[in-house]
């Protein structure tokens, strides 16, 4: 678990990189990666959903710990390709907001979903998030670098959720569960606010 903690600290450090990168305008590959990396962490809806995926994966345990986040990142890449190609995906903003509500609620209720159902849920929402990333790719960005950027940022947010869950769990089973459920509830409420256009 020490490696997981180290990964979490790296995730927090990496979150500061877009601000540093933006101070030095770049083009091509550099602009593509930095724009892609910044996109998932620039919106509350994306951040909450990504972190909740990590927490959800931790709650399920076993193979889900790595399969759930990996599935999200891979399917999100597919959604990103749809966005870049201009293929229409309906209800994207609603889907993104609902992902925060549903994932927050799943965490709050400590749902022990079967692995297949968990993968289906995160895969569905990953398409909406990926499409938003792809559709908003800057014209001067290099496509592959941009995709790598938003995939790396998303993976780091998943890791942050996993590490936070581990650290919260260290507080004790009863207190840890309370904190996790509270965090999930707050995320779900924020998702409702996003859905209603209040946030």
C-alpha positions as CSV (number, residue, x, y, z in Angstrom):
1,X,0.0,0.0,0.0
2,X,3.0,2.3,0.3
3,X,3.2,2.4,-3.5
4,X,-0.4,3.4,-3.6
5,X,0.2,6.3,-1.2
6,X,3.2,7.4,-3.2
7,X,1.1,7.3,-6.4
8,X,-1.5,9.5,-4.6
9,X,1.1,12.1,-3.7
10,X,2.3,12.1,-7.3
11,X,-1.3,12.6,-8.4
12,X,-1.6,15.7,-6.2
13,X,1.7,17.0,-7.5
14,X,0.7,16.4,-11.1
15,X,-2.5,18.4,-10.6
16,X,-0.4,21.5,-10.3
17,X,1.4,20.9,-13.7
18,X,-1.2,22.5,-16.0
19,X,-0.9,25.8,-14.1
20,X,2.9,25.7,-14.6
21,X,2.6,24.6,-18.2
22,X,0.2,27.3,-19.1
23,X,2.8,29.9,-18.1
24,X,4.8,28.8,-21.1
25,X,2.6,28.7,-24.2
26,X,3.4,25.7,-26.5
27,X,2.3,24.3,-29.8
28,X,1.9,20.9,-31.4
29,X,2.6,17.9,-29.1
30,X,3.3,20.0,-26.0
31,X,0.1,22.0,-26.4
32,X,-1.9,18.8,-27.1
33,X,-0.8,17.1,-24.0
34,X,-1.1,20.1,-21.7
35,X,-4.6,20.9,-23.0
36,X,-5.6,17.3,-22.7
37,X,-4.2,17.0,-19.2
38,X,-5.9,20.3,-18.0
39,X,-9.3,19.4,-19.3
40,X,-10.4,16.7,-16.8
41,X,-9.2,18.7,-13.8
42,X,-10.6,22.0,-15.0
43,X,-14.3,21.2,-14.2
44,X,-15.9,20.1,-10.9
45,X,-18.1,17.6,-12.7
46,X,-15.1,15.7,-14.2
47,X,-13.1,15.8,-11.0
48,X,-15.9,14.6,-8.8
49,X,-16.8,11.7,-11.2
50,X,-13.2,10.6,-11.6
51,X,-12.4,10.6,-7.9
52,X,-15.7,8.7,-7.2
53,X,-14.7,6.1,-9.7
54,X,-11.6,5.5,-7.7
55,X,-13.5,5.3,-4.4
56,X,-16.1,3.0,-5.9
57,X,-13.3,0.7,-7.2
58,X,-11.7,0.6,-3.7
59,X,-15.0,-0.2,-2.1
60,X,-15.5,-3.2,-4.5
61,X,-12.0,-4.4,-3.9
62,X,-10.2,-7.4,-5.5
63,X,-9.9,-7.2,-9.3
64,X,-12.4,-4.2,-9.4
65,X,-9.6,-2.0,-7.8
66,X,-7.8,-1.9,-11.1
67,X,-10.5,-3.1,-13.6
68,X,-13.0,-0.3,-12.9
69,X,-10.6,2.6,-13.4
70,X,-8.9,0.9,-16.4
71,X,-12.3,0.4,-18.0
72,X,-13.2,4.0,-17.5
73,X,-10.0,5.3,-19.1
74,X,-10.2,3.0,-22.1
75,X,-13.9,3.6,-22.8
76,X,-13.3,7.3,-22.3
77,X,-10.7,7.2,-25.0
78,X,-13.3,5.7,-27.3
79,X,-15.7,8.5,-26.4
80,X,-12.9,11.0,-27.1
81,X,-12.5,9.6,-30.6
82,X,-16.2,10.0,-31.2
83,X,-15.9,13.7,-30.1
84,X,-12.9,14.4,-32.3
85,X,-14.7,12.7,-35.3
86,X,-17.7,14.8,-34.8
87,X,-20.0,11.8,-34.3
88,X,-23.0,12.9,-32.3
89,X,-23.6,11.6,-28.8
90,X,-26.8,12.8,-27.3
91,X,-27.3,14.2,-23.8
92,X,-23.6,14.6,-23.1
93,X,-23.9,17.3,-20.4
94,X,-26.8,15.5,-18.8
95,X,-24.8,12.2,-18.9
96,X,-21.8,13.9,-17.2
97,X,-23.9,15.4,-14.5
98,X,-25.8,12.1,-13.9
99,X,-22.4,10.4,-13.6
100,X,-21.6,12.6,-10.6
101,X,-25.0,11.9,-9.1
102,X,-25.0,8.1,-9.6
103,X,-21.3,7.5,-8.7
104,X,-21.7,9.7,-5.6
105,X,-24.8,7.8,-4.6
106,X,-23.2,4.4,-5.2
107,X,-20.3,5.5,-2.9
108,X,-22.6,7.0,-0.3
109,X,-24.7,3.8,-0.2
110,X,-21.6,1.6,-0.3
111,X,-23.1,-0.5,-3.1
112,X,-21.4,-3.8,-3.7
113,X,-22.3,-4.2,-7.3
114,X,-21.3,-7.2,-9.3
115,X,-18.1,-6.5,-11.3
116,X,-19.9,-6.7,-14.7
117,X,-22.5,-4.2,-13.5
118,X,-19.8,-1.9,-12.1
119,X,-17.9,-2.0,-15.4
120,X,-21.1,-1.3,-17.3
121,X,-21.9,1.7,-15.2
122,X,-18.5,3.3,-15.4
123,X,-18.2,2.4,-19.1
124,X,-21.5,4.2,-19.9
125,X,-20.5,7.4,-18.1
126,X,-16.9,7.2,-19.6
127,X,-18.4,7.7,-23.1
128,X,-19.9,11.0,-22.1
129,X,-16.8,12.3,-20.4
130,X,-14.6,11.2,-23.2
131,X,-16.8,12.8,-25.8
132,X,-16.7,16.1,-24.0
133,X,-12.9,15.9,-23.9
134,X,-12.6,15.1,-27.6
135,X,-15.2,17.6,-28.8
136,X,-13.4,20.4,-27.0
137,X,-10.0,19.6,-28.3
138,X,-8.3,22.9,-29.4
139,X,-7.6,23.2,-33.1
140,X,-3.9,23.6,-32.6
141,X,-3.6,20.5,-30.4
142,X,-1.9,17.3,-31.5
143,X,-4.6,14.6,-31.3
144,X,-2.6,11.7,-29.9
145,X,-0.9,14.0,-27.3
146,X,-4.2,15.5,-26.3
147,X,-5.7,12.1,-25.8
148,X,-2.7,11.0,-23.8
149,X,-3.1,14.1,-21.6
150,X,-6.7,13.6,-20.7
151,X,-6.2,9.9,-20.1
152,X,-3.2,10.5,-17.8
153,X,-5.1,13.2,-15.8
154,X,-8.1,10.9,-15.5
155,X,-6.0,8.0,-14.3
156,X,-4.3,10.2,-11.7
157,X,-7.7,11.3,-10.4
158,X,-8.8,7.7,-10.2
159,X,-5.6,7.0,-8.2
160,X,-6.4,9.9,-6.0
161,X,-9.8,8.4,-5.2
162,X,-8.1,5.0,-4.4
163,X,-5.5,6.6,-2.2
164,X,-8.0,8.8,-0.4
165,X,-10.2,5.7,0.3
166,X,-7.2,3.8,1.7
167,X,-6.2,6.8,4.0
168,X,-9.8,7.2,5.1
169,X,-10.0,3.5,5.9
170,X,-7.0,3.8,8.1
171,X,-9.1,6.0,10.4
172,X,-11.0,2.8,11.3
173,X,-13.9,0.9,9.7
174,X,-16.7,2.8,11.4
175,X,-15.3,6.3,11.0
176,X,-13.9,5.6,7.6
177,X,-17.2,4.4,6.3
178,X,-18.9,7.5,7.7
179,X,-16.4,9.8,6.0
180,X,-16.6,7.9,2.7
181,X,-20.4,7.9,2.7
182,X,-20.4,11.6,3.5
183,X,-18.1,12.3,0.6
184,X,-20.3,10.3,-1.7
185,X,-23.4,12.1,-0.5
186,X,-21.8,15.5,-1.0
187,X,-20.7,14.5,-4.5
188,X,-24.2,13.3,-5.4
189,X,-25.7,16.6,-4.1
190,X,-23.1,18.6,-6.2
191,X,-24.1,16.4,-9.2
192,X,-27.8,17.4,-8.7
193,X,-26.7,21.0,-8.5
194,X,-24.7,20.6,-11.8
195,X,-27.7,18.9,-13.4
196,X,-30.0,21.7,-12.3
197,X,-27.5,24.4,-13.5
198,X,-26.9,25.7,-10.1
199,X,-23.2,24.9,-10.0
